[in-house]
């Protein structure tokens, strides 16, 4: 009997969408197959996934530091910044590094949400997007792909596929259009929704996480499943 068949609820839910456990497990196994990814990279026309290229990208910076190499990490997740965007990130580097330094390296998002600490800590990072004209060329997608590597237990990844899982006018989705909502508030709310999914389905997520190598954070695994789930229907852009 497969692990999925043994689960009390054989589906994995992310926001307003769900997928059979076996499908989610296959997505995770495939994405985090280092040998297959390296073989695909060496093959003509191969299409490797970004593990471990993104996760183990060596830039020479510490956990509270962001050097110019760190700003290029989103390239490995198909969200490369423009030249102008790199200059924008350089301009807010001190703010982002201060935000990282305020977050313990071992602090998990679930713990921070339970203690009510996630909002101010995320504000210290994502808040740079809420000052008009502060970071031209940078939005939540690129910024979170820069920051996740530094705090993989705490900072979720984000893109339009993830948004498609959580955000809709449909009643079954946990987040709905709210004009004028700051990016930091949007992201803090999204973090709460992700935490709820993980906490309400511990058995499912433990089984899904078992398909990935040791050391891969649960937020990274959730992102892989959400990315696949959200592929068929991009979300609207209004926060």
C-alpha positions in Angstrom: 0.0 0.0 0.0 1.4 3.5 -0.9 1.9 6.1 1.8 -0.8 8.2 0.2 -3.3 5.4 0.5 -2.5 5.1 4.2 -3.2 8.7 5.0 -6.5 9.6 6.6 -6.9 12.4 4.1 -5.0 11.5 0.9 -5.0 15.0 -0.5 -2.6 17.9 0.2 -4.2 21.3 0.4 -2.6 24.6 -0.4 -4.9 27.6 0.1 -7.9 27.0 -2.0 -6.5 24.2 -4.1 -5.7 20.6 -3.4 -3.9 17.7 -5.0 -3.6 13.9 -4.5 -0.8 13.0 -2.2 0.9 10.8 -4.7 1.0 13.6 -7.3 2.5 16.0 -4.8 5.0 13.4 -3.7 6.0 12.8 -7.3 6.5 16.6 -7.9 8.8 16.8 -4.8 10.8 13.7 -5.7 11.4 14.9 -9.2 12.3 18.5 -8.3 14.8 17.5 -5.5 16.5 14.7 -7.5 20.0 16.1 -7.6 21.4 13.4 -9.8 18.6 13.7 -12.4 19.0 17.5 -12.4 22.7 17.4 -13.0 22.2 14.8 -15.8 19.6 17.0 -17.4 21.9 20.0 -17.2 24.6 18.0 -19.0 22.3 16.7 -21.7 21.5 18.6 -24.9 18.1 20.1 -24.5 17.8 19.0 -20.9 15.6 20.9 -18.5 17.0 20.6 -14.9 15.2 21.9 -11.9 17.0 24.5 -9.6 17.9 22.1 -6.8 20.6 22.2 -5.5 21.9 25.1 -7.7 19.7 27.7 -6.0 19.7 26.2 -2.5 23.5 25.7 -2.3 24.6 28.6 -4.4 27.9 29.7 -3.0 28.2 33.5 -2.8 30.7 33.8 0.1 28.3 35.8 2.2 27.1 35.1 5.8 23.6 34.4 6.9 23.0 38.1 7.8 24.8 39.4 4.7 23.6 40.1 1.1 26.3 40.5 -1.4 25.8 41.1 -5.1 25.9 37.4 -5.8 22.9 36.9 -3.5 21.0 39.4 -5.5 21.4 37.2 -8.6 20.0 34.1 -7.0 16.5 34.6 -8.4 18.1 33.9 -11.9 18.1 30.2 -10.8 14.4 30.3 -10.2 13.6 32.0 -13.5 13.1 35.4 -11.9 16.4 37.1 -12.7 16.6 40.8 -11.9 17.5 43.4 -14.5 20.6 45.5 -14.2 18.5 48.4 -12.8 16.9 46.0 -10.3 20.3 45.0 -9.0 21.1 48.6 -8.4 17.8 49.0 -6.5 18.7 46.0 -4.3 22.1 47.5 -3.6 20.4 50.7 -2.4 18.3 48.9 0.2 21.0 46.4 1.2 21.6 47.9 4.7 17.8 47.8 5.4 17.5 44.1 4.3 20.6 43.1 6.2 19.3 44.7 9.4 16.0 42.9 8.8 17.8 39.5 8.5 19.9 40.2 11.6 16.7 40.6 13.6 15.5 37.1 12.7 17.1 34.1 14.5 18.5 31.6 12.0 16.6 28.8 13.6 13.2 30.6 13.8 10.6 28.7 11.9 7.7 30.6 10.4 5.2 28.4 12.2 6.8 29.3 15.5 6.8 33.0 14.7 3.2 33.0 13.7 2.2 31.2 16.9 4.0 33.8 18.9 2.7 36.7 16.9 6.2 37.7 15.9 6.0 37.2 12.1 4.4 40.5 11.2 7.1 42.9 12.6 9.9 40.6 11.3 8.5 40.4 7.8 7.9 44.1 7.9 11.6 44.6 8.4 12.2 42.9 5.1 9.2 43.2 2.8 8.5 46.8 4.0 11.1 48.1 1.6 8.5 47.5 -1.2 5.9 49.8 0.4 7.9 53.0 0.1 6.9 54.3 -3.3 9.8 54.2 -5.8 12.0 52.6 -3.2 13.0 49.4 -5.1 12.3 49.9 -8.8 12.2 46.6 -10.7 11.8 44.5 -7.5 8.5 43.0 -6.3 7.7 40.2 -3.9 8.7 37.4 -6.3 12.3 38.6 -6.8 12.7 39.8 -3.2 11.6 36.6 -1.6 13.8 34.6 -3.9 16.8 36.7 -2.6 15.8 36.4 1.0 14.6 32.8 1.3 18.2 31.4 1.0 19.2 33.4 4.1 16.2 32.3 6.2 14.8 29.2 4.6 12.8 28.3 7.7 11.1 31.7 7.9 10.8 33.5 4.6 8.4 31.8 2.1 9.0 31.9 -1.6 6.4 33.7 -3.7 5.4 34.0 -7.3 2.2 34.2 -9.3 1.7 30.4 -9.1 1.8 30.5 -5.3 -0.5 33.5 -5.4 -2.9 31.5 -7.5 -3.2 28.9 -4.8 -4.1 31.4 -2.0 -5.6 34.5 -3.6 -9.0 34.7 -5.4 -12.4 36.3 -5.3 -13.7 32.7 -4.8 -15.0 32.0 -1.3 -12.9 28.8 -0.9 -9.7 30.8 -1.1 -8.2 32.3 2.1 -7.1 35.6 0.6 -9.3 38.0 -1.3 -8.7 41.3 -3.2 -8.1 44.3 -0.8 -7.2 47.4 -2.7 -4.4 49.5 -1.2 -3.1 46.7 1.1 0.6 47.1 1.7 2.9 44.4 0.4 4.2 43.7 3.9 0.7 43.2 5.2 -0.2 41.0 2.2 2.8 38.8 2.7 2.3 38.5 6.5 -1.3 37.4 5.8 0.0 34.9 3.2 2.5 33.6 5.8 -0.4 33.0 8.2 -2.3 31.1 5.5 0.7 28.9 4.7 1.3 28.2 8.4 -2.4 27.1 8.8 -2.0 24.7 5.9 1.1 23.1 7.4 -0.4 22.9 10.9 -3.8 21.5 9.8 -2.2 18.7 7.7 0.8 17.6 9.7 0.6 14.0 8.5 0.4 15.0 4.8 3.2 17.4 5.0 5.4 15.0 6.9 4.9 12.5 4.2 5.5 15.0 1.4 8.7 16.3 3.1 10.0 12.7 3.3 10.3 12.8 -0.5 12.9 15.5 -0.3 16.5 15.3 0.9 17.4 16.1 4.5 17.9 19.8 5.2 15.3 21.1 2.7 12.9 23.4 4.5 9.2 22.8 4.6 8.6 26.2 3.1 10.8 25.2 0.1 8.8 22.0 -0.3 5.5 23.8 0.0 6.7 26.2 -2.7 7.4 23.3 -5.1 3.9 21.9 -4.6 2.3 25.3 -4.9 4.2 26.2 -8.0 2.9 23.1 -9.8 -0.7 23.5 -8.5 -0.8 27.1 -9.6 0.6 26.6 -13.1 -2.7 26.3 -14.8 -4.3 29.5 -13.5 -2.3 32.6 -12.7 -3.7 34.8 -10.0 -4.8 38.4 -10.5 -2.2 41.1 -9.7 -4.1 43.4 -7.3 -2.9 42.7 -3.7 
